[in-house]
Amino acid sequence: MRFEIIAHVIMPDHFHIIIDPKRNNLSDILKRIKISFAYRIRKTQRIYSQTIWQKRFWDHIIRDENDFNAHIEYIHYNPVKHGFVKNPLIWEHSSFGEFINDGLYEKDWGKSEPEILKDNNVDYGE
């Protein structure tokens, strides 16, 4: 199954991801991601009876470049928003480091809420 993960963050109780599904069904992609991740977590953490993920998911179709940028920034700012870190660079379970390596962010980005997210009436699915 071919698809592209553009941006992601994995949080303790949820994750956010931007996917280009190519010609695949988004539900099938997310099902595979959740099954694979749950298998690895169960194996490494020895969790055998607990549900790892919710059965449902919330999706959003990116409307334009502004919407795309706002969702990427929301994803990368999420660990700061939830109080886990003061700088998104510290959060290892994110594509933020890849974006820095590609020159798309400065290392100190995200220490405060990005302007694009302020007063933005977008529902990010939380």
N, CA, C and O of each residue as an XYZ file, in Angstrom:
504
protein
N       0.854     -1.170      0.000
C       0.000      0.000      0.000
C       0.901      1.234      0.000
O       1.723      1.410      0.899
N       0.741      2.076     -1.004
C       1.573      3.276     -1.128
C       0.812      4.489     -0.620
O      -0.322      4.742     -1.024
N       1.457      5.240      0.277
C       0.938      6.507      0.757
C       2.122      7.287      1.311
O       3.195      6.725      1.530
N       1.928      8.570      1.535
C       3.006      9.406      2.049
C       2.570     10.056      3.356
O       1.513     10.682      3.425
N       3.394      9.902      4.391
C       3.172     10.612      5.646
C       3.921     11.935      5.529
O       5.144     11.960      5.392
N       3.177     13.023      5.583
C       3.754     14.353      5.392
C       4.194     14.946      6.723
O       5.279     15.520      6.816
N       3.370     14.815      7.748
C       3.697     15.321      9.082
C       2.976     14.445     10.104
O       1.900     13.910      9.835
N       3.592     14.307     11.290
C       2.957     13.499     12.334
C       3.451     13.905     13.709
O       4.518     14.499     13.863
N       2.653     13.570     14.691
C       3.059     13.633     16.091
C       2.311     12.526     16.818
O       1.112     12.336     16.610
N       3.016     11.805     17.664
C       2.404     10.754     18.470
C       2.428     11.236     19.916
O       3.491     11.496     20.481
N       1.251     11.349     20.497
C       1.084     11.800     21.868
C       0.738     10.589     22.735
O       0.462      9.515     22.200
N       0.748     10.740     24.062
C       0.438      9.583     24.916
C      -0.952      8.989     24.698
O      -1.140      7.786     24.882
N      -1.926      9.807     24.311
C      -3.278      9.265     24.177
C      -3.917      9.511     22.810
O      -5.092      9.198     22.616
N      -3.168     10.060     21.871
C      -3.692     10.288     20.525
C      -2.535     10.590     19.574
O      -1.391     10.746     20.001
N      -2.843     10.670     18.305
C      -1.832     11.107     17.354
C      -2.492     11.954     16.282
O      -3.699     11.874     16.057
N      -1.681     12.763     15.630
C      -2.114     13.573     14.493
C      -1.198     13.225     13.335
O       0.000     13.011     13.516
N      -1.771     13.170     12.154
C      -0.984     12.784     10.992
C      -1.590     13.419      9.739
O      -2.810     13.477      9.586
N      -0.733     13.886      8.865
C      -1.176     14.331      7.549
C      -0.665     13.296      6.564
O       0.533     13.022      6.487
N      -1.590     12.732      5.819
C      -1.281     11.652      4.885
C      -1.727     12.050      3.482
O      -2.811     12.600      3.285
N      -0.869     11.758      2.524
C      -1.301     11.779      1.126
C      -1.579     10.311      0.799
O      -0.643      9.528      0.637
N      -2.852      9.934      0.701
C      -3.172      8.518      0.521
C      -2.900      7.981     -0.874
O      -3.107      6.799     -1.148
N      -2.434      8.860     -1.750
C      -2.270      8.487     -3.157
C      -3.631      7.997     -3.652
O      -4.590      8.769     -3.659
N      -3.734      6.759     -4.056
C      -5.034      6.253     -4.532
C      -5.638      5.232     -3.581
O      -6.513      4.457     -3.966
N      -5.173      5.234     -2.345
C      -5.642      4.261     -1.369
C      -6.749      4.848     -0.493
O      -6.929      6.063     -0.422
N      -7.469      3.973      0.157
C      -8.529      4.351      1.062
C      -7.921      4.768      2.396
O      -7.149      4.017      2.991
N      -8.268      5.966      2.869
C      -7.711      6.480      4.117
C      -8.027      5.570      5.300
O      -7.169      5.361      6.158
N      -9.227      5.031      5.361
C      -9.597      4.130      6.457
C      -8.693      2.902      6.490
O      -8.278      2.464      7.563
N      -8.387      2.348      5.321
C      -7.493      1.183      5.264
C      -6.083      1.547      5.725
O      -5.438      0.767      6.426
N      -5.609      2.718      5.338
C      -4.274      3.163      5.756
C      -4.216      3.305      7.267
O      -3.303      2.781      7.905
N      -5.186      4.012      7.846
C      -5.180      4.218      9.298
C      -5.342      2.909     10.054
O      -4.745      2.731     11.116
N      -6.130      2.004      9.531
C      -6.280      0.687     10.155
C      -4.935     -0.028     10.209
O      -4.571     -0.595     11.239
N      -4.198     -0.003      9.102
C      -2.876     -0.659      9.066
C      -1.883      0.003     10.015
O      -1.128     -0.675     10.712
N      -1.891      1.341     10.035
C      -0.994      2.070     10.940
C      -1.306      1.706     12.391
O      -0.398      1.402     13.164
N      -2.573      1.735     12.757
C      -2.970      1.434     14.135
C      -2.643     -0.007     14.515
O      -2.156     -0.256     15.618
N      -2.899     -0.943     13.634
C      -2.612     -2.350     13.925
C      -1.103     -2.561     14.110
O      -0.675     -3.226     15.053
N      -0.311     -1.994     13.205
C       1.136     -2.152     13.281
C       1.692     -1.520     14.554
O       2.506     -2.123     15.254
N       1.251     -0.315     14.842
C       1.730      0.376     16.039
C       1.302     -0.377     17.299
O       2.108     -0.570     18.210
N       0.040     -0.803     17.356
C      -0.458     -1.524     18.524
C       0.320     -2.824     18.738
O       0.632     -3.188     19.872
N       0.628     -3.510     17.654
C       1.411     -4.749     17.761
C       2.773     -4.472     18.407
O       3.204     -5.191     19.308
N       3.434     -3.426     17.935
C       4.758     -3.094     18.484
C       4.681     -2.662     19.947
O       5.521     -3.055     20.757
N       3.684     -1.861     20.281
C       3.518     -1.417     21.672
C       3.221     -2.615     22.576
O       3.818     -2.756     23.643
N       2.306     -3.466     22.146
C       1.967     -4.649     22.944
C       3.198     -5.516     23.188
O       3.414     -6.007     24.295
N       3.990     -5.694     22.157
C       5.179     -6.545     22.258
C       6.233     -5.927     23.181
O       6.777     -6.609     24.049
N       6.522     -4.627     22.990
C       7.578     -4.001     23.799
C       7.137     -3.699     25.222
O       7.953     -3.754     26.142
N       5.853     -3.380     25.422
C       5.348     -3.018     26.747
C       4.648     -4.174     27.458
O       4.207     -4.042     28.600
N       4.554     -5.294     26.773
C       3.871     -6.484     27.306
C       2.432     -6.163     27.739
O       2.007     -6.517     28.839
N       1.709     -5.497     26.866
C       0.305     -5.165     27.091
C      -0.521     -6.150     26.272
O      -0.393     -6.205     25.049
N      -1.368     -6.928     26.942
C      -2.073     -7.980     26.226
C      -3.588     -7.828     26.209
O      -4.246     -8.404     25.342
N      -4.153     -7.076     27.133
C      -5.614     -7.038     27.186
C      -6.205     -5.642     26.983
O      -7.420     -5.502     26.845
N      -5.399     -4.656     26.964
C      -5.880     -3.280     26.898
C      -6.023     -2.804     25.453
O      -5.208     -3.155     24.600
N      -7.054     -2.010     25.177
C      -7.217     -1.400     23.867
C      -6.199     -0.284     23.727
O      -6.039      0.529     24.637
N      -5.511     -0.237     22.600
C      -4.488      0.780     22.371
C      -5.102      2.020     21.734
O      -4.838      3.134     22.187
N      -5.905      1.853     20.705
C      -6.465      2.980     19.956
C      -7.979      2.927     19.973
O      -8.578      1.864     20.134
N      -8.591      4.099     19.805
C     -10.026      4.153     19.569
C     -10.309      3.509     18.215
O      -9.448      3.501     17.336
N     -11.487      2.984     18.052
C     -11.841      2.362     16.776
C     -12.116      3.411     15.696
O     -11.984      3.124     14.506
N     -12.484      4.585     16.093
C     -12.831      5.623     15.118
C     -11.670      6.605     14.940
O     -10.679      6.571     15.669
N     -11.829      7.470     13.955
C     -10.866      8.557     13.772
C     -11.587      9.757     13.189
O     -12.683      9.639     12.641
N     -10.961     10.898     13.314
C     -11.502     12.136     12.778
C     -10.643     12.512     11.594
O      -9.417     12.517     11.695
N     -11.270     12.830     10.462
C     -10.475     13.204      9.302
C     -10.867     14.590      8.810
O     -11.927     15.120      9.144
N      -9.998     15.140      8.025
C     -10.183     16.490      7.493
C      -9.497     16.537      6.134
O      -8.357     16.094      5.998
N     -10.168     17.058      5.154
C      -9.557     17.236      3.846
C      -8.940     18.626      3.803
O      -9.620     19.621      4.054
N      -7.659     18.694      3.485
C      -6.953     19.973      3.399
C      -7.541     20.777      2.234
O      -7.635     20.289      1.108
N      -7.934     22.018      2.532
C      -8.621     22.846      1.543
C      -7.676     23.659      0.668
O      -7.917     23.831     -0.527
N      -6.598     24.159      1.270
C      -5.695     25.042      0.533
C      -4.356     25.098      1.265
O      -4.163     24.426      2.278
N      -3.442     25.901      0.745
C      -2.105     25.982      1.330
C      -2.135     26.522      2.754
O      -1.371     26.064      3.604
N      -3.004     27.487      3.025
C      -3.125     28.034      4.382
C      -3.585     26.958      5.369
O      -3.041     26.841      6.467
N      -4.580     26.185      4.973
C      -5.095     25.096      5.793
C      -4.014     24.040      6.014
O      -3.860     23.526      7.121
N      -3.282     23.724      4.975
C      -2.168     22.764      5.043
C      -1.128     23.239      6.063
O      -0.720     22.478      6.940
N      -0.704     24.499      5.942
C       0.305     25.048      6.851
C      -0.199     25.091      8.289
O       0.547     24.781      9.218
N      -1.464     25.476      8.477
C      -2.026     25.530      9.827
C      -2.041     24.145     10.471
O      -1.744     24.017     11.659
N      -2.381     23.114      9.708
C      -2.407     21.763     10.261
C      -1.002     21.246     10.574
O      -0.803     20.572     11.584
N      -0.051     21.549      9.739
C       1.331     21.141     10.028
C       1.816     21.821     11.309
O       2.431     21.181     12.162
N       1.540     23.108     11.438
C       1.981     23.830     12.635
C       1.248     23.317     13.867
O       1.847     23.203     14.937
N      -0.035     23.007     13.735
C      -0.782     22.450     14.864
C      -0.163     21.125     15.312
O       0.025     20.889     16.505
N       0.146     20.281     14.358
C       0.753     18.982     14.666
C       2.068     19.170     15.422
O       2.287     18.543     16.459
N       2.930     20.021     14.909
C       4.245     20.184     15.528
C       4.189     20.931     16.857
O       5.071     20.758     17.698
N       3.179     21.747     17.053
C       3.035     22.492     18.308
C       2.305     21.679     19.376
O       2.314     22.066     20.544
N       1.686     20.586     19.014
C       0.843     19.800     19.910
C       1.514     19.394     21.223
O       0.874     19.525     22.267
N       2.761     18.910     21.242
C       3.385     18.549     22.525
C       3.568     19.747     23.466
O       3.518     19.598     24.687
N       3.782     20.936     22.886
C       3.898     22.153     23.699
C       2.507     22.531     24.209
O       2.338     22.855     25.385
N       1.533     22.490     23.335
C       0.147     22.830     23.693
C      -0.339     22.011     24.879
O      -1.014     22.534     25.765
N       0.005     20.727     24.896
C      -0.444     19.836     25.963
C       0.486     19.844     27.177
O       0.254     19.104     28.133
N       1.531     20.666     27.153
C       2.393     20.830     28.316
C       3.447     19.756     28.521
O       4.013     19.665     29.611
N       3.729     18.950     27.525
C       4.734     17.898     27.667
C       6.153     18.424     27.514
O       7.077     17.908     28.143
N       6.332     19.437     26.689
C       7.647     20.045     26.465
C       7.461     21.551     26.268
O       6.354     22.024     26.008
N       8.550     22.285     26.396
C       8.510     23.723     26.151
C       8.970     24.063     24.735
O       8.742     25.173     24.253
N       9.618     23.103     24.069
C      10.102     23.277     22.704
C       9.773     21.991     21.930
O      10.140     20.905     22.377
N       9.103     22.087     20.800
C       8.737     20.874     20.060
C       9.935     20.034     19.613
O       9.784     18.847     19.322
N      11.112     20.636     19.557
C      12.312     19.902     19.168
C      12.638     18.792     20.165
O      13.253     17.789     19.803
N      12.232     18.968     21.401
C      12.508     17.979     22.453
C      11.629     16.731     22.298
O      12.022     15.635     22.696
N      10.438     16.909     21.716
C       9.499     15.788     21.562
C       9.978     14.895     20.421
O       9.975     15.313     19.264
N      10.385     13.684     20.737
C      10.993     12.789     19.755
C       9.990     12.147     18.794
O      10.366     11.711     17.706
N       8.747     12.089     19.181
C       7.752     11.338     18.406
C       6.984     12.260     17.460
O       5.758     12.358     17.510
N       7.733     12.920     16.613
C       7.165     13.931     15.733
C       8.036     14.081     14.494
O       9.212     13.718     14.496
N       7.448     14.614     13.456
C       8.203     14.909     12.236
C       8.893     16.270     12.306
O       9.528     16.687     11.338
N       8.780     16.960     13.426
C       9.337     18.305     13.556
C      10.835     18.346     13.230
O      11.286     19.245     12.520
N      11.598     17.393     13.736
C      13.037     17.340     13.464
C      13.354     17.225     11.980
O      14.314     17.824     11.494
N      12.546     16.453     11.264
C      12.731     16.326      9.809
C      12.488     17.664      9.115
O      13.190     18.015      8.167
N      11.499     18.402      9.587
C      11.194     19.713      9.012
C      12.335     20.699      9.286
O      12.642     21.541      8.443
N      12.962     20.597     10.464
C      14.133     21.437     10.760
C      15.275     21.062      9.828
O      15.910     21.939      9.242
N      15.540     19.772      9.686
C      16.618     19.316      8.804
C      16.411     19.757      7.360
O      17.374     19.992      6.629
N      15.152     19.867      6.956
C      14.838     20.322      5.596
C      14.834     21.840      5.468
O      14.568     22.376      4.392
N      15.128     22.534      6.570
C      15.198     23.993      6.543
C      13.849     24.694      6.587
O      13.752     25.873      6.246
N      12.807     23.984      7.003
C      11.465     24.565      7.018
C      11.127     25.254      8.340
O      10.185     26.045      8.400
N      11.875     24.965      9.385
C      11.700     25.585     10.694
C      13.064     25.926     11.283
O      14.074     25.303     10.957
N      13.071     26.924     12.152
C      14.231     27.214     12.995
C      14.121     26.338     14.240
O      13.023     25.915     14.601
N      15.242     26.062     14.897
C      15.238     25.191     16.076
C      14.417     25.743     17.239
O      13.922     24.980     18.069
N      14.274     27.055     17.301
C      13.526     27.629     18.421
C      12.050     27.870     18.099
O      11.335     28.466     18.906
N      11.583     27.415     16.931
C      10.178     27.581     16.572
C       9.305     26.812     17.565
O       9.680     25.732     18.021
N       8.163     27.360     17.892
C       7.175     26.653     18.698
C       7.310     26.838     20.191
O       6.609     26.174     20.954
N       8.188     27.720     20.630
C       8.277     27.981     22.069
C       7.077     28.790     22.541
O       6.766     28.818     23.732
N       6.413     29.442     21.610
C       5.142     30.101     21.893
C       4.175     29.723     20.770
O       4.591     29.246     19.714
N       2.909     29.937     21.005
C       1.906     29.517     20.030
C       2.104     30.217     18.696
O       2.197     31.443     18.651
N       2.171     29.460     17.615
C       2.349     30.050     16.287
C       1.190     30.978     15.929
O       0.040     30.710     16.275
N       1.499     32.052     15.244
C       0.493     33.044     14.854
C      -0.638     32.429     14.048
O      -1.797     32.806     14.222
N      -0.324     31.499     13.180
C      -1.346     30.899     12.302
C      -2.421     30.156     13.102
O      -3.535     29.958     12.617
N      -2.079     29.746     14.333
C      -3.034     29.001     15.158
C      -3.886     29.911     16.038
O      -4.933     29.489     16.530
N      -3.456     31.141     16.238
C      -4.204     32.066     17.082
C      -5.460     32.522     16.345
O      -5.418     32.835     15.156
N      -6.555     32.552     17.055
C      -7.840     32.985     16.485
C      -8.200     32.229     15.217
O      -8.885     32.769     14.349
N      -7.752     31.002     15.099
C      -8.050     30.189     13.929
C      -9.250     29.308     14.281
O      -9.184     28.538     15.239
N     -10.302     29.403     13.552
C     -11.514     28.642     13.834
C     -11.517     27.272     13.182
O     -12.568     26.786     12.764
N     -10.369     26.651     13.091
C     -10.257     25.321     12.493
C     -10.379     24.284     13.586
O      -9.806     24.444     14.663
N     -11.115     23.230     13.323
C     -11.224     22.108     14.243
C     -10.141     21.102     13.899
O     -10.148     20.527     12.810
N      -9.212     20.886     14.817
C      -8.088     19.996     14.564
C      -8.327     18.576     15.043
O      -7.420     17.745     14.993
N      -9.528     18.289     15.503
C      -9.869     16.909     15.827
C      -9.543     16.448     17.212
O      -9.417     15.245     17.436
N      -9.401     17.350     18.160
C      -9.130     16.903     19.531
C     -10.368     16.977     20.367
O     -10.335     16.641     21.551
